[in-house]
Amino acid sequence: MTKAEVGNIVEFKNGLQGMVEKVNENSVIVDLTIMDNFDDLELEEKTVVNHKNYTIINPS
């Protein structure tokens, strides 16, 4: 399994995408505000995603 790095764009949970801000041992902290429809989704700006639950879309 390839772990994301800071600056990577990852996709998870039904197509949500975000930019990795911090890499932890078991998870990454992702900034969701990069999505065009972020305001429509009424989500928190950041979320934690386990390494098992995302795919890297755009490596930095």
PDB file of N, H, CA, C and O in Angstrom:
ATOM      1  N   MET A   1       0.846  -1.189   0.000  1.00  0.00           N
ATOM      2  CA  MET A   1       0.000   0.000   0.000  1.00  0.00           C
ATOM      3  C   MET A   1       0.888   1.248   0.000  1.00  0.00           C
ATOM      4  O   MET A   1       1.792   1.375   0.826  1.00  0.00           O
ATOM      5  N   THR A   2       0.625   2.153  -0.922  1.00  0.00           N
ATOM      6  H   THR A   2      -0.109   2.049  -1.593  1.00  0.00           H
ATOM      7  CA  THR A   2       1.364   3.406  -1.001  1.00  0.00           C
ATOM      8  C   THR A   2       0.678   4.452  -0.134  1.00  0.00           C
ATOM      9  O   THR A   2      -0.515   4.711  -0.297  1.00  0.00           O
ATOM     10  N   LYS A   3       1.422   5.050   0.783  1.00  0.00           N
ATOM     11  H   LYS A   3       2.390   4.839   0.915  1.00  0.00           H
ATOM     12  CA  LYS A   3       0.870   6.101   1.632  1.00  0.00           C
ATOM     13  C   LYS A   3       0.980   7.435   0.915  1.00  0.00           C
ATOM     14  O   LYS A   3       1.949   7.704   0.206  1.00  0.00           O
ATOM     15  N   ALA A   4      -0.030   8.258   1.115  1.00  0.00           N
ATOM     16  H   ALA A   4      -0.818   8.040   1.692  1.00  0.00           H
ATOM     17  CA  ALA A   4      -0.029   9.602   0.533  1.00  0.00           C
ATOM     18  C   ALA A   4       1.018  10.464   1.232  1.00  0.00           C
ATOM     19  O   ALA A   4       1.436  10.175   2.353  1.00  0.00           O
ATOM     20  N   GLU A   5       1.425  11.513   0.555  1.00  0.00           N
ATOM     21  H   GLU A   5       1.086  11.748  -0.356  1.00  0.00           H
ATOM     22  CA  GLU A   5       2.349  12.497   1.106  1.00  0.00           C
ATOM     23  C   GLU A   5       1.653  13.850   1.141  1.00  0.00           C
ATOM     24  O   GLU A   5       0.642  14.055   0.468  1.00  0.00           O
ATOM     25  N   VAL A   6       2.194  14.763   1.920  1.00  0.00           N
ATOM     26  H   VAL A   6       3.015  14.596   2.466  1.00  0.00           H
ATOM     27  CA  VAL A   6       1.636  16.115   1.999  1.00  0.00           C
ATOM     28  C   VAL A   6       1.587  16.715   0.594  1.00  0.00           C
ATOM     29  O   VAL A   6       2.575  16.677  -0.139  1.00  0.00           O
ATOM     30  N   GLY A   7       0.443  17.264   0.230  1.00  0.00           N
ATOM     31  H   GLY A   7      -0.360  17.295   0.826  1.00  0.00           H
ATOM     32  CA  GLY A   7       0.254  17.872  -1.081  1.00  0.00           C
ATOM     33  C   GLY A   7      -0.453  16.972  -2.082  1.00  0.00           C
ATOM     34  O   GLY A   7      -0.938  17.455  -3.106  1.00  0.00           O
ATOM     35  N   ASN A   8      -0.521  15.666  -1.807  1.00  0.00           N
ATOM     36  H   ASN A   8      -0.127  15.273  -0.976  1.00  0.00           H
ATOM     37  CA  ASN A   8      -1.243  14.749  -2.701  1.00  0.00           C
ATOM     38  C   ASN A   8      -2.739  15.021  -2.647  1.00  0.00           C
ATOM     39  O   ASN A   8      -3.260  15.449  -1.617  1.00  0.00           O
ATOM     40  N   ILE A   9      -3.424  14.774  -3.751  1.00  0.00           N
ATOM     41  H   ILE A   9      -3.001  14.426  -4.588  1.00  0.00           H
ATOM     42  CA  ILE A   9      -4.886  14.803  -3.785  1.00  0.00           C
ATOM     43  C   ILE A   9      -5.349  13.356  -3.657  1.00  0.00           C
ATOM     44  O   ILE A   9      -4.908  12.485  -4.406  1.00  0.00           O
ATOM     45  N   VAL A  10      -6.244  13.111  -2.701  1.00  0.00           N
ATOM     46  H   VAL A  10      -6.602  13.819  -2.092  1.00  0.00           H
ATOM     47  CA  VAL A  10      -6.757  11.761  -2.490  1.00  0.00           C
ATOM     48  C   VAL A  10      -8.269  11.748  -2.647  1.00  0.00           C
ATOM     49  O   VAL A  10      -8.936  12.766  -2.461  1.00  0.00           O
ATOM     50  N   GLU A  11      -8.801  10.579  -2.993  1.00  0.00           N
ATOM     51  H   GLU A  11      -8.260   9.752  -3.145  1.00  0.00           H
ATOM     52  CA  GLU A  11     -10.241  10.389  -3.124  1.00  0.00           C
ATOM     53  C   GLU A  11     -10.663   9.301  -2.155  1.00  0.00           C
ATOM     54  O   GLU A  11      -9.961   8.305  -1.982  1.00  0.00           O
ATOM     55  N   PHE A  12     -11.820   9.497  -1.520  1.00  0.00           N
ATOM     56  H   PHE A  12     -12.390  10.306  -1.660  1.00  0.00           H
ATOM     57  CA  PHE A  12     -12.310   8.555  -0.523  1.00  0.00           C
ATOM     58  C   PHE A  12     -13.818   8.693  -0.402  1.00  0.00           C
ATOM     59  O   PHE A  12     -14.397   9.660  -0.896  1.00  0.00           O
ATOM     60  N   LYS A  13     -14.446   7.744   0.242  1.00  0.00           N
ATOM     61  H   LYS A  13     -13.975   6.959   0.644  1.00  0.00           H
ATOM     62  CA  LYS A  13     -15.862   7.781   0.617  1.00  0.00           C
ATOM     63  C   LYS A  13     -16.772   8.455  -0.417  1.00  0.00           C
ATOM     64  O   LYS A  13     -17.048   9.652  -0.329  1.00  0.00           O
ATOM     65  N   ASN A  14     -17.222   7.685  -1.376  1.00  0.00           N
ATOM     66  H   ASN A  14     -16.999   6.713  -1.447  1.00  0.00           H
ATOM     67  CA  ASN A  14     -18.196   8.155  -2.366  1.00  0.00           C
ATOM     68  C   ASN A  14     -17.730   9.347  -3.199  1.00  0.00           C
ATOM     69  O   ASN A  14     -18.533  10.221  -3.527  1.00  0.00           O
ATOM     70  N   GLY A  15     -16.458   9.395  -3.539  1.00  0.00           N
ATOM     71  H   GLY A  15     -15.806   8.685  -3.273  1.00  0.00           H
ATOM     72  CA  GLY A  15     -15.981  10.421  -4.457  1.00  0.00           C
ATOM     73  C   GLY A  15     -15.514  11.723  -3.841  1.00  0.00           C
ATOM     74  O   GLY A  15     -15.169  12.650  -4.575  1.00  0.00           O
ATOM     75  N   LEU A  16     -15.490  11.830  -2.524  1.00  0.00           N
ATOM     76  H   LEU A  16     -15.771  11.078  -1.928  1.00  0.00           H
ATOM     77  CA  LEU A  16     -14.957  13.044  -1.913  1.00  0.00           C
ATOM     78  C   LEU A  16     -13.464  13.135  -2.206  1.00  0.00           C
ATOM     79  O   LEU A  16     -12.769  12.120  -2.248  1.00  0.00           O
ATOM     80  N   GLN A  17     -12.978  14.357  -2.407  1.00  0.00           N
ATOM     81  H   GLN A  17     -13.543  15.181  -2.373  1.00  0.00           H
ATOM     82  CA  GLN A  17     -11.558  14.558  -2.683  1.00  0.00           C
ATOM     83  C   GLN A  17     -11.014  15.647  -1.779  1.00  0.00           C
ATOM     84  O   GLN A  17     -11.728  16.571  -1.388  1.00  0.00           O
ATOM     85  N   GLY A  18      -9.740  15.519  -1.456  1.00  0.00           N
ATOM     86  H   GLY A  18      -9.160  14.769  -1.774  1.00  0.00           H
ATOM     87  CA  GLY A  18      -9.104  16.530  -0.635  1.00  0.00           C
ATOM     88  C   GLY A  18      -7.598  16.484  -0.766  1.00  0.00           C
ATOM     89  O   GLY A  18      -7.032  15.521  -1.282  1.00  0.00           O
ATOM     90  N   MET A  19      -6.945  17.557  -0.283  1.00  0.00           N
ATOM     91  H   MET A  19      -7.405  18.340   0.137  1.00  0.00           H
ATOM     92  CA  MET A  19      -5.486  17.638  -0.315  1.00  0.00           C
ATOM     93  C   MET A  19      -4.940  17.238   1.050  1.00  0.00           C
ATOM     94  O   MET A  19      -5.409  17.710   2.085  1.00  0.00           O
ATOM     95  N   VAL A  20      -3.945  16.362   1.033  1.00  0.00           N
ATOM     96  H   VAL A  20      -3.564  15.978   0.192  1.00  0.00           H
ATOM     97  CA  VAL A  20      -3.328  15.894   2.271  1.00  0.00           C
ATOM     98  C   VAL A  20      -2.530  17.026   2.905  1.00  0.00           C
ATOM     99  O   VAL A  20      -1.661  17.623   2.269  1.00  0.00           O
ATOM    100  N   GLU A  21      -2.841  17.314   4.180  1.00  0.00           N
ATOM    101  H   GLU A  21      -3.547  16.829   4.696  1.00  0.00           H
ATOM    102  CA  GLU A  21      -2.121  18.353   4.911  1.00  0.00           C
ATOM    103  C   GLU A  21      -1.129  17.776   5.905  1.00  0.00           C
ATOM    104  O   GLU A  21      -0.105  18.394   6.198  1.00  0.00           O
ATOM    105  N   LYS A  22      -1.435  16.574   6.433  1.00  0.00           N
ATOM    106  H   LYS A  22      -2.266  16.072   6.195  1.00  0.00           H
ATOM    107  CA  LYS A  22      -0.553  15.955   7.415  1.00  0.00           C
ATOM    108  C   LYS A  22      -0.676  14.452   7.296  1.00  0.00           C
ATOM    109  O   LYS A  22      -1.769  13.923   7.100  1.00  0.00           O
ATOM    110  N   VAL A  23       0.456  13.760   7.416  1.00  0.00           N
ATOM    111  H   VAL A  23       1.345  14.190   7.576  1.00  0.00           H
ATOM    112  CA  VAL A  23       0.473  12.302   7.370  1.00  0.00           C
ATOM    113  C   VAL A  23       0.775  11.789   8.773  1.00  0.00           C
ATOM    114  O   VAL A  23       1.802  12.126   9.361  1.00  0.00           O
ATOM    115  N   ASN A  24      -0.134  10.970   9.300  1.00  0.00           N
ATOM    116  H   ASN A  24      -0.969  10.697   8.822  1.00  0.00           H
ATOM    117  CA  ASN A  24       0.053  10.333  10.603  1.00  0.00           C
ATOM    118  C   ASN A  24       0.403   8.867  10.389  1.00  0.00           C
ATOM    119  O   ASN A  24       0.452   8.402   9.251  1.00  0.00           O
ATOM    120  N   GLU A  25       0.645   8.139  11.470  1.00  0.00           N
ATOM    121  H   GLU A  25       0.605   8.517  12.394  1.00  0.00           H
ATOM    122  CA  GLU A  25       1.026   6.731  11.362  1.00  0.00           C
ATOM    123  C   GLU A  25      -0.037   5.894  10.660  1.00  0.00           C
ATOM    124  O   GLU A  25       0.289   5.065   9.810  1.00  0.00           O
ATOM    125  N   ASN A  26      -1.308   6.102  11.009  1.00  0.00           N
ATOM    126  H   ASN A  26      -1.573   6.775  11.699  1.00  0.00           H
ATOM    127  CA  ASN A  26      -2.387   5.281  10.470  1.00  0.00           C
ATOM    128  C   ASN A  26      -3.372   6.037   9.589  1.00  0.00           C
ATOM    129  O   ASN A  26      -4.319   5.446   9.069  1.00  0.00           O
ATOM    130  N   SER A  27      -3.157   7.345   9.418  1.00  0.00           N
ATOM    131  H   SER A  27      -2.388   7.824   9.841  1.00  0.00           H
ATOM    132  CA  SER A  27      -4.153   8.140   8.702  1.00  0.00           C
ATOM    133  C   SER A  27      -3.521   9.406   8.137  1.00  0.00           C
ATOM    134  O   SER A  27      -2.355   9.713   8.387  1.00  0.00           O
ATOM    135  N   VAL A  28      -4.331  10.129   7.369  1.00  0.00           N
ATOM    136  H   VAL A  28      -5.278   9.880   7.167  1.00  0.00           H
ATOM    137  CA  VAL A  28      -3.937  11.440   6.865  1.00  0.00           C
ATOM    138  C   VAL A  28      -5.013  12.455   7.237  1.00  0.00           C
ATOM    139  O   VAL A  28      -6.184  12.105   7.386  1.00  0.00           O
ATOM    140  N   ILE A  29      -4.612  13.700   7.384  1.00  0.00           N
ATOM    141  H   ILE A  29      -3.661  13.985   7.264  1.00  0.00           H
ATOM    142  CA  ILE A  29      -5.557  14.794   7.579  1.00  0.00           C
ATOM    143  C   ILE A  29      -5.715  15.468   6.230  1.00  0.00           C
ATOM    144  O   ILE A  29      -4.734  15.866   5.603  1.00  0.00           O
ATOM    145  N   VAL A  30      -6.970  15.593   5.786  1.00  0.00           N
ATOM    146  H   VAL A  30      -7.767  15.270   6.296  1.00  0.00           H
ATOM    147  CA  VAL A  30      -7.279  16.030   4.431  1.00  0.00           C
ATOM    148  C   VAL A  30      -8.090  17.319   4.464  1.00  0.00           C
ATOM    149  O   VAL A  30      -9.044  17.441   5.231  1.00  0.00           O
ATOM    150  N   ASP A  31      -7.702  18.287   3.619  1.00  0.00           N
ATOM    151  H   ASP A  31      -6.927  18.188   2.995  1.00  0.00           H
ATOM    152  CA  ASP A  31      -8.429  19.545   3.452  1.00  0.00           C
ATOM    153  C   ASP A  31      -9.420  19.376   2.303  1.00  0.00           C
ATOM    154  O   ASP A  31      -9.020  19.163   1.158  1.00  0.00           O
ATOM    155  N   LEU A  32     -10.708  19.472   2.612  1.00  0.00           N
ATOM    156  H   LEU A  32     -11.033  19.645   3.541  1.00  0.00           H
ATOM    157  CA  LEU A  32     -11.759  19.239   1.623  1.00  0.00           C
ATOM    158  C   LEU A  32     -12.136  20.478   0.823  1.00  0.00           C
ATOM    159  O   LEU A  32     -12.899  20.372  -0.138  1.00  0.00           O
ATOM    160  N   THR A  33     -11.627  21.645   1.191  1.00  0.00           N
ATOM    161  H   THR A  33     -11.008  21.731   1.971  1.00  0.00           H
ATOM    162  CA  THR A  33     -12.066  22.893   0.551  1.00  0.00           C
ATOM    163  C   THR A  33     -11.616  23.010  -0.899  1.00  0.00           C
ATOM    164  O   THR A  33     -12.021  23.951  -1.581  1.00  0.00           O
ATOM    165  N   ILE A  34     -10.790  22.083  -1.397  1.00  0.00           N
ATOM    166  H   ILE A  34     -10.462  21.318  -0.842  1.00  0.00           H
ATOM    167  CA  ILE A  34     -10.357  22.139  -2.799  1.00  0.00           C
ATOM    168  C   ILE A  34     -11.454  21.712  -3.768  1.00  0.00           C
ATOM    169  O   ILE A  34     -11.362  21.982  -4.965  1.00  0.00           O
ATOM    170  N   MET A  35     -12.491  21.046  -3.261  1.00  0.00           N
ATOM    171  H   MET A  35     -12.566  20.826  -2.289  1.00  0.00           H
ATOM    172  CA  MET A  35     -13.583  20.589  -4.136  1.00  0.00           C
ATOM    173  C   MET A  35     -14.425  21.779  -4.593  1.00  0.00           C
ATOM    174  O   MET A  35     -14.723  22.673  -3.802  1.00  0.00           O
ATOM    175  N   ASP A  36     -14.807  21.786  -5.870  1.00  0.00           N
ATOM    176  H   ASP A  36     -14.565  21.059  -6.512  1.00  0.00           H
ATOM    177  CA  ASP A  36     -15.621  22.880  -6.417  1.00  0.00           C
ATOM    178  C   ASP A  36     -16.963  23.002  -5.702  1.00  0.00           C
ATOM    179  O   ASP A  36     -17.466  24.110  -5.518  1.00  0.00           O
ATOM    180  N   ASN A  37     -17.544  21.878  -5.297  1.00  0.00           N
ATOM    181  H   ASN A  37     -17.135  20.978  -5.447  1.00  0.00           H
ATOM    182  CA  ASN A  37     -18.873  21.896  -4.672  1.00  0.00           C
ATOM    183  C   ASN A  37     -18.798  21.813  -3.150  1.00  0.00           C
ATOM    184  O   ASN A  37     -19.766  21.399  -2.513  1.00  0.00           O
ATOM    185  N   PHE A  38     -17.671  22.197  -2.557  1.00  0.00           N
ATOM    186  H   PHE A  38     -16.884  22.534  -3.075  1.00  0.00           H
ATOM    187  CA  PHE A  38     -17.501  22.094  -1.106  1.00  0.00           C
ATOM    188  C   PHE A  38     -18.597  22.819  -0.340  1.00  0.00           C
ATOM    189  O   PHE A  38     -19.142  22.269   0.616  1.00  0.00           O
ATOM    190  N   ASP A  39     -18.933  24.049  -0.742  1.00  0.00           N
ATOM    191  H   ASP A  39     -18.491  24.496  -1.519  1.00  0.00           H
ATOM    192  CA  ASP A  39     -19.944  24.830  -0.026  1.00  0.00           C
ATOM    193  C   ASP A  39     -21.317  24.172  -0.059  1.00  0.00           C
ATOM    194  O   ASP A  39     -22.092  24.309   0.888  1.00  0.00           O
ATOM    195  N   ASP A  40     -21.625  23.462  -1.136  1.00  0.00           N
ATOM    196  H   ASP A  40     -20.996  23.351  -1.905  1.00  0.00           H
ATOM    197  CA  ASP A  40     -22.923  22.799  -1.260  1.00  0.00           C
ATOM    198  C   ASP A  40     -23.036  21.562  -0.381  1.00  0.00           C
ATOM    199  O   ASP A  40     -24.147  21.157  -0.037  1.00  0.00           O
ATOM    200  N   LEU A  41     -21.926  20.958  -0.015  1.00  0.00           N
ATOM    201  H   LEU A  41     -21.024  21.287  -0.294  1.00  0.00           H
ATOM    202  CA  LEU A  41     -21.942  19.691   0.711  1.00  0.00           C
ATOM    203  C   LEU A  41     -22.109  19.843   2.222  1.00  0.00           C
ATOM    204  O   LEU A  41     -22.431  18.872   2.907  1.00  0.00           O
ATOM    205  N   GLU A  42     -21.898  21.041   2.745  1.00  0.00           N
ATOM    206  H   GLU A  42     -21.637  21.830   2.189  1.00  0.00           H
ATOM    207  CA  GLU A  42     -22.033  21.306   4.179  1.00  0.00           C
ATOM    208  C   GLU A  42     -21.198  20.339   5.022  1.00  0.00           C
ATOM    209  O   GLU A  42     -21.708  19.700   5.943  1.00  0.00           O
ATOM    210  N   LEU A  43     -19.913  20.243   4.694  1.00  0.00           N
ATOM    211  H   LEU A  43     -19.499  20.761   3.946  1.00  0.00           H
ATOM    212  CA  LEU A  43     -18.977  19.394   5.415  1.00  0.00           C
ATOM    213  C   LEU A  43     -18.004  20.256   6.210  1.00  0.00           C
ATOM    214  O   LEU A  43     -17.875  21.456   5.966  1.00  0.00           O
ATOM    215  N   GLU A  44     -17.321  19.627   7.166  1.00  0.00           N
ATOM    216  H   GLU A  44     -17.425  18.653   7.365  1.00  0.00           H
ATOM    217  CA  GLU A  44     -16.225  20.303   7.859  1.00  0.00           C
ATOM    218  C   GLU A  44     -15.104  20.536   6.850  1.00  0.00           C
ATOM    219  O   GLU A  44     -15.024  19.835   5.841  1.00  0.00           O
ATOM    220  N   GLU A  45     -14.240  21.515   7.116  1.00  0.00           N
ATOM    221  H   GLU A  45     -14.306  22.084   7.935  1.00  0.00           H
ATOM    222  CA  GLU A  45     -13.151  21.826   6.194  1.00  0.00           C
ATOM    223  C   GLU A  45     -12.117  20.712   6.117  1.00  0.00           C
ATOM    224  O   GLU A  45     -11.532  20.478   5.059  1.00  0.00           O
ATOM    225  N   LYS A  46     -11.887  20.025   7.231  1.00  0.00           N
ATOM    226  H   LYS A  46     -12.362  20.215   8.090  1.00  0.00           H
ATOM    227  CA  LYS A  46     -10.866  18.985   7.277  1.00  0.00           C
ATOM    228  C   LYS A  46     -11.445  17.708   7.866  1.00  0.00           C
ATOM    229  O   LYS A  46     -12.405  17.732   8.636  1.00  0.00           O
ATOM    230  N   THR A  47     -10.827  16.580   7.478  1.00  0.00           N
ATOM    231  H   THR A  47     -10.047  16.561   6.853  1.00  0.00           H
ATOM    232  CA  THR A  47     -11.245  15.303   8.023  1.00  0.00           C
ATOM    233  C   THR A  47     -10.050  14.370   8.084  1.00  0.00           C
ATOM    234  O   THR A  47      -9.020  14.617   7.458  1.00  0.00           O
ATOM    235  N   VAL A  48     -10.200  13.295   8.845  1.00  0.00           N
ATOM    236  H   VAL A  48     -11.037  13.094   9.354  1.00  0.00           H
ATOM    237  CA  VAL A  48      -9.157  12.285   8.989  1.00  0.00           C
ATOM    238  C   VAL A  48      -9.574  11.061   8.197  1.00  0.00           C
ATOM    239  O   VAL A  48     -10.717  10.614   8.298  1.00  0.00           O
ATOM    240  N   VAL A  49      -8.649  10.510   7.400  1.00  0.00           N
ATOM    241  H   VAL A  49      -7.721  10.873   7.318  1.00  0.00           H
ATOM    242  CA  VAL A  49      -8.937   9.346   6.572  1.00  0.00           C
ATOM    243  C   VAL A  49      -7.856   8.295   6.817  1.00  0.00           C
ATOM    244  O   VAL A  49      -6.666   8.592   6.716  1.00  0.00           O
ATOM    245  N   ASN A  50      -8.264   7.082   7.134  1.00  0.00           N
ATOM    246  H   ASN A  50      -9.232   6.841   7.216  1.00  0.00           H
ATOM    247  CA  ASN A  50      -7.329   5.981   7.330  1.00  0.00           C
ATOM    248  C   ASN A  50      -6.628   5.664   6.015  1.00  0.00           C
ATOM    249  O   ASN A  50      -7.214   5.818   4.943  1.00  0.00           O
ATOM    250  N   HIS A  51      -5.374   5.220   6.093  1.00  0.00           N
ATOM    251  H   HIS A  51      -4.898   5.095   6.963  1.00  0.00           H
ATOM    252  CA  HIS A  51      -4.604   4.892   4.885  1.00  0.00           C
ATOM    253  C   HIS A  51      -5.299   3.834   4.027  1.00  0.00           C
ATOM    254  O   HIS A  51      -5.108   3.810   2.811  1.00  0.00           O
ATOM    255  N   LYS A  52      -6.092   2.970   4.634  1.00  0.00           N
ATOM    256  H   LYS A  52      -6.246   2.990   5.622  1.00  0.00           H
ATOM    257  CA  LYS A  52      -6.782   1.906   3.892  1.00  0.00           C
ATOM    258  C   LYS A  52      -7.965   2.429   3.089  1.00  0.00           C
ATOM    259  O   LYS A  52      -8.475   1.728   2.215  1.00  0.00           O
ATOM    260  N   ASN A  53      -8.409   3.651   3.372  1.00  0.00           N
ATOM    261  H   ASN A  53      -7.995   4.221   4.082  1.00  0.00           H
ATOM    262  CA  ASN A  53      -9.679   4.132   2.836  1.00  0.00           C
ATOM    263  C   ASN A  53      -9.570   5.213   1.772  1.00  0.00           C
ATOM    264  O   ASN A  53     -10.568   5.873   1.482  1.00  0.00           O
ATOM    265  N   TYR A  54      -8.412   5.420   1.183  1.00  0.00           N
ATOM    266  H   TYR A  54      -7.602   4.884   1.418  1.00  0.00           H
ATOM    267  CA  TYR A  54      -8.302   6.426   0.120  1.00  0.00           C
ATOM    268  C   TYR A  54      -7.450   5.891  -1.024  1.00  0.00           C
ATOM    269  O   TYR A  54      -6.706   4.920  -0.888  1.00  0.00           O
ATOM    270  N   THR A  55      -7.593   6.572  -2.159  1.00  0.00           N
ATOM    271  H   THR A  55      -8.197   7.361  -2.270  1.00  0.00           H
ATOM    272  CA  THR A  55      -6.694   6.332  -3.291  1.00  0.00           C
ATOM    273  C   THR A  55      -6.077   7.668  -3.688  1.00  0.00           C
ATOM    274  O   THR A  55      -6.729   8.710  -3.624  1.00  0.00           O
ATOM    275  N   ILE A  56      -4.821   7.623  -4.095  1.00  0.00           N
ATOM    276  H   ILE A  56      -4.291   6.776  -4.147  1.00  0.00           H
ATOM    277  CA  ILE A  56      -4.109   8.841  -4.502  1.00  0.00           C
ATOM    278  C   ILE A  56      -4.506   9.175  -5.931  1.00  0.00           C
ATOM    279  O   ILE A  56      -4.308   8.371  -6.842  1.00  0.00           O
ATOM    280  N   ILE A  57      -5.070  10.369  -6.126  1.00  0.00           N
ATOM    281  H   ILE A  57      -5.231  11.022  -5.386  1.00  0.00           H
ATOM    282  CA  ILE A  57      -5.529  10.817  -7.437  1.00  0.00           C
ATOM    283  C   ILE A  57      -4.437  11.575  -8.157  1.00  0.00           C
ATOM    284  O   ILE A  57      -4.172  11.323  -9.333  1.00  0.00           O
ATOM    285  N   ASN A  58      -3.800  12.504  -7.458  1.00  0.00           N
ATOM    286  H   ASN A  58      -4.016  12.709  -6.504  1.00  0.00           H
ATOM    287  CA  ASN A  58      -2.810  13.386  -8.078  1.00  0.00           C
ATOM    288  C   ASN A  58      -1.587  13.475  -7.172  1.00  0.00           C
ATOM    289  O   ASN A  58      -1.591  14.253  -6.218  1.00  0.00           O
ATOM    290  N   PRO A  59      -0.543  12.700  -7.446  1.00  0.00           N
ATOM    291  CA  PRO A  59       0.665  12.806  -6.617  1.00  0.00           C
ATOM    292  C   PRO A  59       1.290  14.186  -6.740  1.00  0.00           C
ATOM    293  O   PRO A  59       1.237  14.804  -7.803  1.00  0.00           O
ATOM    294  N   SER A  60       1.873  14.663  -5.669  1.00  0.00           N
ATOM    295  H   SER A  60       1.916  14.161  -4.806  1.00  0.00           H
ATOM    296  CA  SER A  60       2.485  16.014  -5.688  1.00  0.00           C
ATOM    297  C   SER A  60       3.783  16.017  -6.456  1.00  0.00           C
ATOM    298  O   SER A  60       4.429  17.059  -6.573  1.00  0.00           O
TER     299      SER A  60
END
